Amino acid sequence: MEDLKLKATHRMVLGKKARFLRRQGITPTHLYGHNVKSATLQCDTSELQNLLAHAGKTRLVNLEVDGEKAKIIFVREIQRDAITRELLHVDFYQVKRTEKIAFDVPIVLVGEAPALKFKGRMLVHGINSLSVECLPANVPPQIDIDITRLEEVDQAINVKDIVLDPEITVHADPEQLVVKISEVMVREVEEVPEVAEEAETGAEGAAPAEEEAPAE
């Protein structure tokens, strides 16, 4: 898969003044990495948004800064306004193609489990990402899990069932649950008979009072 590309320039506007950059269609960014001197950068917002839509956090990106030799990076953190969803800031993590890195790769369930065609069954999710270590070029964009094999209740897919490239090392418990078919637990509510509003009485609706015995 071909690497994505992005251009950036060094940023002189720092701190709260960065809001003026956003008004001009520029997003503040930051570059850092292992044994890498960090740098404050800025990118064209429209170009950056287009990149984020395709790159996510697991695609390699060639970042060209002020015409220098392209740096190999991953998108590490994305900050957006909680209400407007405006892009506020993005962090880039620089890597070397020859050095392995640790990554959390998202897990995506693919297909439909035959077991779910029956009522009273549900899909129980375990982990939603997998921690791996490999060369940057071998980082998968996502890990697809085929759930069409799940045909019965209690069938499960664990970490040990995931097949990856031999060059990828998984840092997770092999028995860790990824997904499982379970029965829906239904609580039985005991029906309580309604209590009669009035006790059963004679025909007139009330029991006749006992007559007092005459005194001797």
Steps between C-alpha positions, in 0.01 A plus 500: 500500500642836393588746775289812535657844468461827688676836502570711809695810599667604823268692731596821679156575647468317832263466792158667498593709197468181292127572474583771246659232280180294502303799378735510201444134416820380667518228767776494764690169509787351698768251398682273746645149518764271648841670480338777294513871577141618537374780279196729492345492153191609312301353211231614261176395671323368189802291396539369855133404528523310172805314628334410829202355313731253325783447748337450835773417750647193334604617151853615425524860385788680323515841667689768311599797719608819322632306203731279709535125451171330583462360851319172564220559748176369643212714620505457878244737657212703355333777699161641399259743656247301704204692359590624151740209419741761361852365456713657774834321507672186368806314630733311263732220614816457295640148450779323313420231248768272647385524864208304643227688679211405729150580381138448600319390184118524492300177469213499250234226496414381149195303385197376690502223757249221410431449872342845521215395270333340801324698770647527845861527386743786503855588397732564794798723418837463669792718388452749216869545416811282500845601622766398247866568425653507154678712242304813402430368150338186645248673724155392375240779462258277693452138599194341340331225701265271303206415726315282246658198672297562816207259465425387856455648846827535695713493184773761530798653324802572717830673433665164427258451208617814318735430210746779419816547299789300658694826527241640742537424871183507709524636855179363650379198696424223245185415698373857493143511367434684174137405439256231617143380450295504819142442605302798619426467870129556559388566854176324586263721694277306738137591451332603823119438504299812549358534848122537506403849598237362736483172686230260398188565699141389512241582242449848646870573472569495874497224758209528750600601850473234765209552740586524865360215710223621740604537860373234738 
